[in-house]
Amino acid sequence: ASSSLSFRNSMGISRDKRHKRRATGGKRPIHQKKRKYELGRQPAMTKLGAKRIHLVRCRGGNLKYRGLRLEAGNFSWGSEVCTRKTRILSVVYNASNNELVRTNTLVKGAIVQIDGTPFRDWYKRHYGTSLGNKKKGDKDEEAEVKKSKSVETKMAKRQEANELEAKLADQFNTGRLYARLSSRPGQIGRADGYILEGKELDFYLKKMIKKRGAAKA
């Protein structure tokens, strides 16, 4: 009897509105029980770490890929039309909750820092010029790789039309790029996004500076 009683009293996550009060403050009359199609589930709270994904069977036999831990994703460099898989290093800003930054939780819309190496390598191959500061001990690859005249002409034309944003160039010096997650890690098990540029980059840099100032105070 006690087990059946505890079962009745157990709380489930439900997406119905019957348990919510009216705008006037009055209680709604509950005319039916909870329905299976109204159920909700615990948040994934995807963390940074070795890839771990659980399958969740949903209504209609569909599957959700619950990303519990992820460490890499596909990120797009919009202005250069270049997409590369790269490591996610840390979460630096989240508009909804600072706790998600402290715990390195990956959610859609989070601002993260990613490894810029794959994009730097692509830039060198595409334009023939290096981005960022060279480390001590790195060999000069330009002297080793020989290029045909047609390739040199092509790269020269590309360089004429190319203009790299100053703030983005500074990030390549550190080897870390700011990016925004555009996928839903808890639903599809992927942490994909795009590199921040232009006004959007300016906006989030201001937000991060403001947040640091508030933390110091």
Secondary structure, DSSP 8 states (H G I E B T S, - for coil): -HHHHHHHH----B--STTS--TTS------S---GGGB------EEESS-EEEEEE-GGG-EEEEEEEE-EEEEEEGGGTEEEEEEEEEEEE-SS-THHHHTTEE-TT-EEEEE-HHHHHHHHHHHS---S---TT---HHHHS---HHHHHHHHHHHHH----HHHHHHHHHTEEEEEE-S-HHHHS---EEE--HHHHHHHHHHHHHHHHHHH-
